[in-house]
Amino acid sequence: MKATAQLSEGWSLEHEGTRIAAQVPGCVHADLLAADLIPDPFIGRNEQYIAWVGRRAWTYTRDLPAGETAGAGFERTDLVFDGLDTVAHIAIDGQELGRTRNMHRAYRFDVTGRSGALSVTFDSAYDEANAVKALTGDRPNAYPEPFQYIRKMACSFGWDWGPTVVTAGMWRPVRLERWSTARIAQVRPLVTVDGADGRVELRVDLERTAGGAGRHLAAHATVAGVTTTAETDGDTLALVLDVPDVALWWPRGYGEQPLYEVELTLTADDEQLDTWQRRVGFRTIEIDREADEQGTGFTFVVNGTRVFVRGVNWIPDDVLPSRITPERYRTRLEQTAAANVDLVRVWGGGIYEDEAFYDVCDELGLMVWQDFLFACAAYPEEQPLRGEVEAEARDNVVRLMPHASLVAWNGNNENLWGFRDWEWEEQLAGDSWGEGYYLGLLPRVVAELDPTRPYMAGSPWSGSWDHHPNDADHGTYHSWEVWNRQDFTEYRADVPRFVSEFGWQAPPAMATLRRALPGEELAPDSPGMLHHQKAEDGNGKLNRGVARHFALPESDFDRWHYLTQVVQARAVATGIEHWRANWPRCAGTVVWQINDCWPVSSWAAIDGDGRLKPLYHELRRLYADRLLTVQPGAEGAEGPELVLSNQGPTPWSCDVTLRLMRADGSLAARTTLGLSAGPRETVRLPVPPEVTPATGSTKEYLVADADGLRALHFEARDKDFDYPEPRFDIAVETVGQERDTVEVVVTAQTLVRDLLLQADRIDPHARAERGLVTLLPGETTRIRVHGTRGAGANTVRAALFCVEPA
């Protein structure tokens, strides 16, 4: 039987002629931080002072005793690296074992009988990128760093939400594997469903020792009580397990997520040599891309059910990904699922995430759209990159394909669009730029290795060069013109078939800012705030977004911070409400983005310290099965429309109360409508004229209530509306005996629009269970707050914000 020994202890890192303790898995920056040799790049402007780390070579060493690589009855000992970041030279006692140049692959070296000083030297990623650039020639990209010339996490070179922290190290586990005769090299489980029955086909590749060559081997597989055996004298095996009456795996909100343990055992003469275990789920997945009178559709179909995708984009949760633990994955993904998300897109400028990420997605019913790792650049297709790209794709398709949550492979992020619109075509002058990967190599690899899943060439992509790559009427669409240049109300100007990226920025929580910028007098343009704003003209776009709707605070940072949060939540709500109202023409939205990799002003719903922005709470409402909204009337309509969007599995019948309210709190008119929407159905109807605010009214607004849901419709922008001076009463009630949880009870005396309790202003560890809420005169809301002790009404009031008269 194979034996494994982890090599996580005993490593050291050479620094300025001395050796410091090193953690494996880990990276150079983490080790230097632990030794107090560099400042935290997340704090202040320290990022600028540690740039040198990525521009030099680093060497890790460890003793490899003879007893670890020989004896104990095994023929072979392999040194296995699950991840080396990135350009590494591996040697024992100065004799080279091999070299690597890809962060996204695993590596294996035969070290049988070898011992001594094991060293892993990492060259500067910049040196490698520049050397490859010299070989292949210059290529355009969206950022100034040379990330497209090296198979390394692109965003480690900086992005419009991320710092430039170019690290190196053994970022995934290192181990010794001892074995004899043969081992299981890889297993490809092809999981399919036919009616009520499931099938698992295991395509197995073997590796043999010299002594094991030609020996007769047997493999035994089992799943759900079904077993089978296959035998071979060669290096491949195929086993088929037919499982009757399987329980289907469903996305969250559509059913349960049953997972089946598949076990495979390799034997020779009844001696167990190796084992392999994974969990699989039975489901069918396709993307309906049929053309219709409106263009080319793009609809996920799971187990025959058409799905409106309620998605988010995912970036690496830390710019130093070796620090992301299984517990952190679970926390972040449970937060994601709690926001009623059903799909997570793993974006192409990051990494193929750890197994723990996909395991949690399997359990929670979070569909995973997996990008291959190409983003925002023209990528050379010559060697040495082409071979690395294919090997990387093969490694990761096989590694990830057991996961039921994985529903689609995507070739790249924005590169097809970039070729057409970002002046690349002229600059390239016929040079390769990645098209051969996205339309040739990658679909071929997926078709060969994982034919059970759909592949798309890129995001955005209209399906062919017959249409513009980012055509709203065809395929997937990225909506960035609104954030970059327009008011968020312009999201309503079109109905894309599938919105795979859109979003709006806001700063992180106040406690996150104070931790990241200690001692700084905070202002939108203070030095630290500007350093932690990576987007081009990011603050200008934030300010213009606020100024279109509110009086822009000139010198009140607290007010500015609140209003940017309000606008972020409203902007995303405007898009999702509109696009959900147009199901099934629009079949999904994937918000940019759910998470951050450091404390920064960004599009995230969860900031770099893990605190929830108001946008997060708004996503919970927007992505709930049942959504009530009021939409501006479609073309030709005389007024606004009431929309019931039911993405739940059962019919929704309700009475909708519509009230025309005056700014002073009085009721102008009221009516009740009985409505019904079937499962996965959207229903629209005109708002009755008697409760419709006059066009452009600054003194009236519409309130719609049904089943605890509320929708508001104002004709005027906030800065033009005749808001009363907000007045409300506050009471604080302790919950439970621990006294660290309270309920803040707010009772409105006037209209109170977008009330927000920023709990982290009371205590950095405090968190509120809800975000923005609007109260009519006389209404009360209860906001539960965890992690605070002894907070009185005055303390709470200082952390409460709402819309005020212009």
C-alpha positions in Angstrom: 0.0 0.0 0.0 1.3 3.5 -0.9 2.5 5.6 2.1 2.5 9.4 2.2 4.6 11.7 4.4 3.9 15.5 4.4 6.9 17.7 4.1 5.5 20.7 5.9 8.1 21.0 8.7 11.8 21.9 8.7 12.0 24.4 5.9 13.9 27.6 6.1 14.2 30.6 3.7 17.4 32.4 2.9 17.4 36.1 3.5 20.4 38.4 3.4 22.8 35.6 4.3 20.8 34.3 7.2 18.0 31.7 7.4 14.5 32.3 8.7 11.8 29.8 9.5 9.5 29.1 6.6 6.0 27.8 6.5 5.0 25.2 3.8 2.5 25.6 2.3 3.3 29.3 2.3 5.0 32.0 0.4 7.9 34.5 0.7 5.8 37.4 1.8 4.1 35.4 4.6 7.5 34.2 5.9 9.0 37.7 5.8 6.0 39.1 7.6 6.2 36.4 10.3 9.9 37.3 10.8 9.1 41.1 11.0 11.3 41.7 8.0 8.7 43.5 5.9 5.7 45.6 6.8 2.2 44.4 6.1 1.4 45.4 2.5 -2.2 45.7 3.4 -1.6 48.6 5.8 -1.2 52.2 4.6 1.0 52.5 1.6 3.3 49.6 2.6 2.6 47.9 -0.7 5.1 50.4 -2.3 7.9 49.5 0.1 7.8 45.8 -0.4 7.9 45.7 -4.2 11.5 44.6 -4.1 10.4 41.2 -2.8 9.0 40.1 -6.2 12.1 41.2 -8.1 14.7 38.8 -6.6 15.3 35.1 -6.3 14.5 33.2 -3.1 15.7 29.8 -1.9 14.0 27.4 0.5 15.9 24.5 2.0 15.3 21.5 4.1 17.2 18.3 5.0 16.0 15.2 3.3 17.3 12.3 5.4 18.1 9.0 3.7 15.4 7.2 5.7 12.7 9.3 4.1 13.4 8.3 0.5 14.4 4.6 0.6 13.7 1.4 2.4 10.6 0.3 4.3 9.7 -2.2 1.5 8.9 0.4 -1.2 10.4 0.4 -4.7 9.9 4.0 -5.4 9.7 7.4 -3.6 8.4 10.5 -5.3 8.7 14.1 -4.2 5.4 15.7 -5.0 4.6 19.4 -5.2 0.9 20.3 -5.5 1.8 23.9 -6.3 5.0 25.9 -7.0 4.8 29.6 -7.5 6.2 29.9 -10.1 9.7 29.5 -11.7 11.4 27.0 -9.5 14.7 25.0 -9.6 14.5 21.8 -7.4 17.8 20.2 -6.3 19.2 17.7 -3.8 22.7 18.3 -2.7 23.2 20.7 -5.6 22.1 18.1 -8.2 19.1 19.4 -10.1 15.9 17.3 -10.1 13.9 19.6 -12.4 12.6 23.0 -13.2 9.1 24.4 -13.3 7.4 27.5 -14.7 3.7 27.2 -13.9 1.9 28.1 -10.7 -1.2 26.2 -11.7 0.2 22.7 -12.1 1.4 19.9 -9.8 4.9 18.3 -10.2 6.4 14.9 -9.3 10.0 13.9 -9.1 11.6 10.4 -8.5 13.9 10.8 -5.5 14.3 7.1 -4.7 17.4 6.6 -2.5 18.4 10.3 -2.7 19.1 12.3 0.4 20.8 15.5 1.5 19.9 19.2 1.3 16.7 19.7 -0.6 16.5 23.2 -2.1 13.8 24.9 -4.1 15.0 28.2 -5.6 12.4 30.6 -7.1 13.5 33.0 -9.8 11.9 36.4 -10.0 8.6 36.2 -11.8 9.5 39.5 -13.5 12.7 38.0 -14.9 10.8 35.0 -16.3 8.1 37.2 -17.8 10.6 39.5 -19.4 12.6 36.6 -20.8 9.5 35.1 -22.4 8.4 38.5 -23.7 11.8 38.8 -25.4 11.2 35.4 -27.1 7.6 35.9 -28.2 7.4 39.6 -28.7 5.3 42.3 -27.1 1.6 41.9 -26.6 -1.0 44.4 -25.4 -2.9 44.1 -22.1 -5.1 46.2 -19.9 -2.5 46.8 -17.2 1.1 47.7 -17.2 2.6 44.6 -15.7 3.8 41.5 -17.8 1.4 38.9 -16.4 0.5 37.4 -19.8 4.0 36.0 -20.2 4.0 33.8 -17.2 1.6 31.1 -15.9 1.1 32.8 -12.6 -1.9 34.3 -10.9 -2.4 37.4 -13.0 -3.8 39.6 -10.3 -0.7 39.2 -8.2 0.7 41.8 -10.5 -2.1 44.2 -9.5 -5.6 44.9 -10.8 -8.2 47.6 -10.5 -9.1 46.2 -7.1 -5.9 44.5 -6.1 -2.4 45.4 -4.9 0.9 44.4 -6.7 2.2 41.7 -4.4 4.3 39.4 -6.6 5.1 36.5 -4.3 6.9 33.1 -4.7 6.9 29.9 -2.7 5.5 26.4 -2.2 1.9 27.6 -2.1 0.3 24.1 -1.9 1.4 21.0 0.0 4.6 19.1 -0.5 4.9 15.4 0.3 6.8 12.2 -0.2 4.9 9.3 -1.8 6.3 5.8 -1.4 4.9 3.0 -3.6 5.6 -0.3 -5.3 4.6 -2.0 -8.5 2.1 0.6 -9.6 0.1 3.6 -8.6 -3.1 5.4 -9.7 -1.7 8.3 -11.7 -5.1 9.9 -12.5 -8.8 9.2 -12.6 -11.4 10.8 -14.8 -14.9 10.2 -13.5 -17.5 10.8 -16.2 -20.8 11.1 -14.4 -24.0 11.0 -16.4 -27.8 10.5 -15.9 -30.2 8.6 -18.1 -33.8 8.9 -16.8 -33.7 7.7 -13.2 -30.4 5.9 -13.5 -26.9 7.2 -13.1 -23.6 6.1 -14.6 -20.1 6.6 -13.4 -17.4 5.8 -15.9 -13.9 5.8 -14.4 -11.1 6.3 -16.9 -7.9 5.3 -15.0 -4.3 6.0 -15.9 -1.6 4.0 -14.1 2.1 4.5 -13.5 4.4 1.4 -12.9 7.8 0.9 -11.4 10.4 -1.0 -13.4 9.7 -4.1 -11.3 5.9 -3.7 -11.9 6.1 -3.6 -15.7 3.8 -6.2 -17.2 2.3 -7.4 -13.9 -1.4 -8.2 -14.0 -3.4 -5.5 -12.1 -6.9 -5.3 -11.0 -9.0 -2.3 -10.0 -12.2 -2.5 -7.9 -14.7 0.4 -7.8 -17.8 1.0 -5.8 -20.5 3.7 -5.5 -23.8 3.5 -3.8 -23.5 -0.2 -3.2 -22.7 -1.0 -6.8 -19.3 -2.6 -7.5 -17.3 -3.6 -10.5 -13.8 -4.8 -11.4 -11.5 -4.4 -14.3 -8.1 -5.9 -15.0 -5.1 -4.9 -17.1 -1.5 -5.7 -18.0 -1.1 -2.2 -19.4 -1.3 1.3 -18.1 -5.0 2.2 -18.5 -8.3 0.9 -17.1 -12.0 1.6 -17.7 -14.7 0.8 -15.2 -18.4 1.4 -15.5 -20.8 1.6 -12.6 -24.6 1.8 -13.3 -26.5 3.1 -10.4 -30.3 2.7 -10.4 -32.7 5.3 -9.0 -30.1 8.0 -8.2 -31.0 11.1 -6.3 -30.2 14.1 -8.4 -27.9 16.9 -7.3 -29.5 20.3 -7.7 -28.4 23.9 -7.4 -29.4 25.5 -4.1 -33.1 26.5 -4.2 -34.0 23.8 -6.7 -33.6 20.7 -4.6 -31.1 18.7 -2.5 -27.4 18.1 -3.0 -26.9 14.4 -2.5 -23.3 13.3 -3.0 -22.1 9.8 -3.6 -18.7 8.4 -2.4 -16.8 6.7 -5.2 -14.0 4.4 -4.1 -11.3 2.9 -6.3 -8.7 0.3 -5.2 -5.8 -0.9 -7.3 -4.4 -4.4 -6.5 -1.9 -6.9 -7.7 -2.3 -10.5 -6.6 -4.9 -9.3 -4.0 -2.3 -6.9 -2.5 -3.7 -3.4 -2.2 -1.4 -0.9 -4.0 -3.3 2.4 -4.1 -6.7 3.9 -3.5 -8.6 6.9 -4.9 -11.8 8.4 -3.4 -14.0 11.3 -4.5 -17.6 12.5 -4.0 -19.7 12.9 -7.1 -23.2 14.1 -7.8 -25.6 13.0 -10.5 -27.1 15.8 -12.6 -27.3 16.9 -16.2 -26.1 20.3 -17.3 -26.3 22.1 -20.6 -26.4 25.7 -21.9 -29.3 26.5 -24.3 -27.8 28.8 -26.9 -30.5 28.5 -29.5 -31.2 31.5 -31.6 -34.6 33.1 -31.5 -36.3 36.3 -32.7 -34.5 38.3 -30.0 -31.0 37.0 -30.7 -28.9 34.1 -29.3 -30.0 32.8 -25.9 -27.8 31.7 -23.1 -29.7 29.8 -20.4 -28.3 27.2 -18.0 -30.5 24.0 -17.9 -29.9 21.7 -15.0 -31.7 18.4 -14.9 -33.9 19.6 -17.6 -34.9 22.8 -15.6 -34.2 26.2 -17.0 -32.4 28.4 -14.4 -32.3 32.1 -14.0 -28.8 32.3 -12.6 -28.3 34.4 -9.5 -24.6 34.6 -9.5 -21.5 36.4 -8.3 -17.9 36.7 -9.5 -15.2 35.3 -7.3 -11.6 36.5 -7.1 -8.8 35.0 -4.9 -9.8 35.7 -1.3 -6.3 36.8 -0.4 -3.6 38.2 -2.7 -1.4 35.6 -0.9 -3.5 32.6 -1.7 -1.5 30.2 0.5 -3.2 31.9 3.5 -6.7 30.8 2.4 -7.6 28.0 4.7 -10.5 25.5 4.3 -12.3 27.2 7.1 -12.0 30.6 5.4 -13.4 29.1 2.1 -16.3 27.7 4.1 -17.0 30.9 5.8 -17.0 33.0 2.6 -19.0 30.5 0.6 -21.6 30.1 3.4 -21.9 33.9 3.3 -22.3 33.7 -0.4 -25.0 31.0 -0.2 -26.8 33.0 2.5 -27.1 35.9 0.1 -29.3 33.5 -2.1 -26.5 33.1 -4.7 -26.7 29.9 -6.8 -23.6 30.3 -9.0 -20.0 31.4 -8.4 -17.9 32.3 -11.3 -14.2 31.7 -10.6 -12.6 34.5 -12.6 -9.8 34.0 -15.1 -7.2 36.3 -13.5 -7.0 34.3 -10.3 -6.4 30.6 -9.6 -8.0 27.2 -9.9 -9.1 27.1 -6.3 -8.2 24.5 -3.7 -10.3 21.3 -3.4 -11.9 22.8 -0.3 -13.5 25.5 -2.3 -15.3 23.0 -4.7 -16.1 20.6 -1.8 -18.1 23.4 -0.1 -19.8 24.4 -3.3 -20.8 20.7 -3.8 -22.4 20.7 -0.4 -24.1 24.1 -0.6 -25.5 23.7 -4.1 -23.4 26.6 -5.5 -22.9 26.0 -9.2 -19.3 26.8 -10.3 -18.5 28.5 -13.6 -14.7 27.9 -14.0 -12.6 30.2 -16.1 -9.4 29.0 -17.6 -6.8 31.5 -16.4 -6.6 34.2 -19.0 -7.7 37.7 -18.4 -7.6 41.1 -20.0 -4.6 40.6 -22.2 -3.3 39.2 -25.5 -1.5 35.9 -24.7 1.3 34.6 -26.9 0.6 31.1 -28.3 4.3 30.3 -29.0 6.5 28.1 -26.8 7.3 28.0 -24.0 3.7 29.1 -23.1 1.7 26.9 -25.4 2.9 23.6 -23.8 2.4 25.0 -20.4 -1.1 26.1 -21.2 -2.1 22.6 -22.5 -0.5 20.8 -19.5 -2.2 23.2 -17.1 -5.6 22.7 -18.7 -5.2 18.9 -18.7 -4.1 18.9 -15.0 -7.0 21.1 -13.8 -9.8 19.6 -15.9 -9.0 16.2 -14.5 -8.5 17.5 -10.9 -11.8 19.4 -10.8 -14.2 17.2 -12.9 -15.4 15.0 -10.0 -17.2 18.0 -8.5 -20.9 18.1 -9.1 -20.9 21.9 -8.6 -18.7 22.5 -11.6 -21.2 23.3 -14.4 -19.2 25.0 -17.1 -15.7 25.7 -18.4 -14.9 29.2 -19.9 -12.0 30.0 -22.1 -11.0 33.5 -20.9 -12.1 36.8 -19.4 -12.6 39.7 -21.8 -9.8 38.8 -24.3 -12.1 38.2 -27.3 -13.8 41.5 -26.5 -10.3 43.2 -26.0 -9.1 42.0 -29.4 -12.1 43.6 -31.1 -12.6 46.8 -29.1 -9.3 47.7 -27.3 -7.1 48.4 -30.3 -5.3 45.1 -30.0 -5.9 44.0 -33.5 -3.9 46.9 -34.9 -1.1 46.6 -32.3 -0.7 42.8 -32.9 -0.3 43.1 -36.6 -0.9 39.4 -37.1 0.9 38.1 -34.0 -0.8 35.4 -31.9 -3.0 36.6 -29.1 -4.8 33.6 -27.6 -7.6 32.9 -30.1 -6.0 29.6 -30.8 -6.4 28.7 -27.1 -10.0 29.8 -26.7 -11.4 28.5 -30.0 -9.0 25.5 -30.5 -6.8 24.0 -27.8 -9.1 24.5 -24.7 -12.4 23.2 -26.3 -10.4 20.2 -27.6 -9.0 19.4 -24.1 -12.5 19.7 -22.5 -14.1 17.6 -25.3 -11.5 14.9 -24.8 -11.3 14.8 -21.0 -14.6 16.2 -19.7 -17.3 15.9 -22.4 -20.1 16.0 -19.7 -19.8 19.7 -19.3 -20.3 22.7 -21.6 -17.5 24.9 -22.7 -17.7 28.5 -23.8 -14.9 30.4 -25.5 -15.0 33.5 -23.3 -16.9 36.0 -21.3 -18.2 38.0 -22.9 -18.8 36.1 -26.1 -21.6 36.2 -28.6 -21.0 32.7 -29.8 -19.1 33.5 -33.0 -17.4 36.3 -34.8 -20.6 36.9 -36.7 -21.6 39.2 -33.9 -19.6 41.7 -31.7 -18.1 39.8 -28.8 -20.0 41.9 -26.3 -23.4 42.1 -28.1 -26.2 42.3 -25.5 -28.5 40.3 -27.8 -26.2 37.3 -28.2 -24.7 35.1 -25.5 -22.9 36.6 -22.4 -22.5 40.3 -21.8 -20.3 42.5 -19.6 -22.0 45.7 -18.6 -19.3 48.2 -17.7 -20.3 51.3 -19.7 -22.8 52.2 -16.9 -20.3 52.2 -14.1 -17.6 53.9 -16.2 -19.7 56.7 -17.8 -23.4 56.7 -16.9 -26.0 56.8 -14.2 -27.0 53.5 -12.8 -30.5 54.0 -14.1 -29.1 53.2 -17.6 -29.0 49.6 -16.7 -32.6 49.6 -17.8 -31.7 50.7 -21.3 -31.2 47.1 -22.5 -32.0 43.5 -21.8 -28.9 41.3 -22.3 -29.4 37.6 -22.7 -27.0 36.9 -19.8 -25.1 39.5 -17.8 -21.9 37.7 -16.6 -20.3 40.9 -15.2 -21.6 44.2 -13.9 -21.1 46.1 -10.7 -20.6 49.4 -8.8 -18.0 50.4 -6.3 -18.0 51.5 -2.7 -15.4 51.8 0.0 -15.0 49.0 2.6 -16.5 49.2 6.1 -15.3 52.0 8.3 -13.6 49.6 10.8 -11.8 48.0 7.8 -10.6 51.5 6.7 -9.4 52.4 10.2 -7.4 49.2 10.5 -5.9 49.5 7.1 -5.2 53.3 7.4 -4.2 53.8 11.1 -3.9 57.4 12.2 -4.9 58.8 8.8 -7.5 61.6 8.8 -9.9 59.9 6.4 -11.1 61.8 3.4 -12.1 60.5 -0.1 -8.8 61.9 -1.4 -6.6 61.3 1.6 -3.3 59.5 0.7 -4.2 56.1 2.1 -7.7 56.2 0.6 -6.3 57.0 -2.8 -3.7 54.2 -2.5 -6.5 51.8 -1.6 -8.5 52.8 -4.7 -7.0 51.0 -7.7 -9.6 51.7 -10.4 -8.8 54.3 -13.0 -10.6 57.5 -11.9 -12.3 55.3 -9.3 -13.1 58.2 -6.9 -14.3 60.3 -9.8 -16.8 57.7 -10.8 -17.9 57.2 -7.1 -18.4 61.0 -6.8 -20.3 61.3 -10.0 -22.5 58.4 -9.1 -23.4 60.1 -5.8 -23.8 63.5 -7.3 -26.4 62.4 -9.8 -28.7 61.5 -6.9 -27.6 63.4 -3.8 -25.8 66.6 -2.8 -22.2 65.5 -2.8 -20.7 66.1 0.7 -17.7 68.4 0.4 -16.0 67.8 3.7 -18.1 65.2 5.6 -16.3 61.8 5.1 -18.8 59.9 7.2 -21.6 61.1 5.0 -19.7 60.4 1.8 -18.9 56.9 3.0 -22.6 56.3 3.7 -23.8 57.7 0.4 -21.4 55.6 -1.7 -22.7 52.5 0.1 -26.3 53.5 -0.7 -25.5 54.2 -4.4 -23.6 50.8 -4.7 -26.6 48.9 -3.3 -29.1 50.9 -5.4 -27.1 50.5 -8.6 -26.8 46.7 -8.4 -30.5 46.6 -7.4 -31.5 48.6 -10.4 -29.7 46.2 -12.7 -30.9 42.9 -11.1 -34.5 44.1 -10.7 -34.7 45.1 -14.3 -33.1 42.0 -15.7 -35.1 39.6 -13.4 -38.2 41.4 -14.6 -37.3 40.4 -18.2 -36.9 36.6 -17.6 -36.8 34.5 -19.6 -35.2 36.8 -22.3 -32.5 37.5 -19.7 -31.4 34.3 -18.0 -29.0 35.4 -15.4 -26.9 38.0 -13.6 -23.4 37.5 -12.2 -22.5 40.5 -10.0 -18.9 41.7 -9.9 -17.9 40.8 -7.2 -18.6 38.9 -4.0 -15.2 39.2 -2.2 -12.0 41.2 -1.9 -8.4 40.1 -1.6 -7.3 43.1 0.6 -8.9 46.2 2.1 -9.8 48.4 -0.8 -12.5 50.5 -2.4 -14.1 48.0 -4.9 -17.2 46.4 -6.3 -17.2 43.7 -3.6 -20.2 42.9 -1.3 -17.9 41.5 1.4 -14.8 43.6 2.1 -11.2 42.6 2.5 -11.6 42.1 6.2 -14.7 39.9 5.7 -17.2 42.6 6.7 -20.5 42.8 4.9 -21.3 45.9 3.0 -24.9 47.1 2.5 -24.7 45.6 -1.0 -24.5 42.1 0.6 -27.8 42.5 2.4 -29.3 43.9 -0.7 -28.2 40.8 -2.7 -30.1 38.7 -0.2 -33.3 40.5 -1.2 -32.5 40.7 -4.9 -31.7 37.0 -5.2 -34.5 35.7 -3.0 -36.9 33.3 -4.8 -39.6 35.9 -4.6 -38.9 39.5 -5.6 -41.4 42.4 -5.7 -40.4 45.5 -7.7 -41.8 48.5 -9.5 -40.3 49.1 -12.9 -40.6 52.1 -15.2 -43.1 51.2 -17.9 -41.9 49.4 -21.0 -41.9 51.3 -24.3 -45.4 52.5 -25.0 -46.6 52.1 -21.4 -48.4 55.0 -19.7 -46.8 54.5 -16.3 -44.8 52.2 -14.0 -45.3 48.5 -13.9 -45.6 46.2 -10.9 -43.5 43.0 -11.3 -43.7 39.7 -9.4 -40.6 37.7 -10.1 -41.0 34.1 -8.8 -37.9 31.9 -9.1 -39.3 29.5 -6.5 -40.6 26.0 -7.2 -44.2 26.7 -6.1 -46.8 29.2 -7.3 -46.9 32.6 -5.6 -50.3 34.1 -5.0 -50.6 37.3 -2.9 -52.4 40.5 -2.3 -50.3 43.5 -3.2 -51.2 46.7 -1.4 -50.3 49.8 -3.3 -50.2 53.2 -1.6 -49.6 56.6 -3.1 -47.8 58.5 -0.3 -47.1 62.1 0.2 -43.7 63.3 1.4 -45.3 64.7 4.6 -46.4 61.2 5.5 -50.1 61.4 4.5 -51.8 58.8 2.4 -53.1 60.1 -1.0 -54.6 56.9 -2.4 -54.6 53.1 -1.8 -55.7 50.0 -3.6 -55.1 46.2 -3.4 -54.5 43.8 -6.2 -54.7 40.0 -6.1 -51.8 38.6 -8.2 -50.3 35.2 -8.9 -47.1 34.0 -10.5 -46.3 30.4 -11.4 -43.1 28.6 -10.5 -40.1 30.2 -12.2 -42.4 32.8 -13.7 -42.4 36.6 -13.9 -45.6 38.6 -14.0 -45.9 42.3 -15.0 -48.9 44.6 -15.0 -49.5 48.4 -15.0 -49.7 50.2 -11.8 -53.3 51.6 -11.5 -53.4 55.3 -12.3 -55.0 56.3 -9.0 -51.8 55.3 -7.1 -49.3 56.4 -9.7 -47.2 59.4 -8.7 -47.4 62.3 -11.2 -44.6 62.4 -13.7 -41.6 64.1 -12.1 -43.4 64.6 -8.8 -41.1 65.7 -5.9 -43.8 65.2 -3.3 -45.3 61.8 -4.0 -44.0 58.2 -4.0 -45.5 54.7 -4.5 -45.2 51.9 -1.9 -46.0 48.3 -2.8 -46.2 45.7 -0.1 -46.9 41.9 -0.4 -46.0 38.9 1.8 -43.5 41.0 3.8 -41.8 42.3 0.7 -41.7 46.0 -0.2 -41.0 48.0 -3.4 -40.7 51.7 -3.7 -41.0 54.0 -6.7 -39.9 57.7 -6.6 -40.3 59.8 -9.7 -37.7 62.4 -8.6 -34.1 61.8 -7.7 -33.3 62.1 -4.0 -31.7 65.5 -4.3 -34.9 66.8 -5.9 -37.4 65.1 -3.7 -39.0 67.1 -0.9 -37.8 64.9 2.0 -38.8 65.9 5.5 -36.1 66.2 8.1 -35.9 62.6 9.3 -37.0 61.9 12.8 -37.0 58.6 14.6 -36.8 57.1 18.1 -34.3 54.5 19.2 -34.4 51.8 21.9 -31.8 49.2 22.6 -32.8 45.8 24.0 -30.4 43.1 25.2 -30.9 39.7 23.7 -30.0 36.6 25.8 -27.8 36.4 28.9 -24.4 37.0 27.2 -25.3 40.7 26.7 -23.2 40.8 23.5 -26.2 40.7 21.3 -28.8 43.6 21.2 -31.8 44.6 19.2 -31.9 48.2 18.0 -35.5 49.2 17.8 -36.1 52.2 15.5 -39.5 53.8 15.2 -40.0 56.4 12.5 -41.9 59.6 13.0 -41.4 60.7 9.4 -40.4 59.0 6.2 -36.9 57.6 6.9 -35.2 56.5 3.6 -32.4 54.0 3.5 -31.7 53.8 7.2 -28.4 52.0 7.8 -26.9 50.9 11.1 -23.1 50.6 10.6 -22.4 48.3 13.5 -18.7 48.3 13.1 -18.7 52.0 14.1 -19.9 50.9 17.5 -17.4 48.1 17.8 -15.0 46.7 15.2 -16.3 43.2 15.9 -19.9 44.1 15.8 -22.2 43.1 12.9 -25.7 43.9 12.1 -28.1 41.3 10.6 -29.6 43.7 8.0 -28.7 46.6 5.7 -30.6 49.4 4.2 -34.3 49.7 5.3 -36.9 52.4 4.5 -39.6 53.2 7.1 -42.8 55.0 6.7 -44.1 57.3 9.5 -45.1 55.2 12.4 -43.3 52.0 11.3 -40.8 50.2 13.5 -37.9 48.0 12.6 -35.7 45.8 14.7 -32.0 45.4 13.8 -30.2 42.6 15.6 -26.5 43.4 16.3 -24.0 40.9 17.5 -20.6 41.5 19.1 -21.3 44.6 21.1 -21.6 45.2 24.8 -23.2 48.1 26.7 -24.1 50.2 23.7 -26.7 52.7 24.5 -29.1 54.7 22.4 -26.7 57.6 21.9 -23.9 55.3 20.8 -26.2 53.6 18.4 -27.6 56.8 17.0 -24.1 57.9 16.1 -23.8 54.8 13.9 -27.2 55.3 12.2 -27.4 57.1 8.8 -30.3 57.8 6.5 -31.1 60.0 3.5 -31.5 63.7 4.4 -33.0 66.6 2.6 -30.7 68.2 0.0 
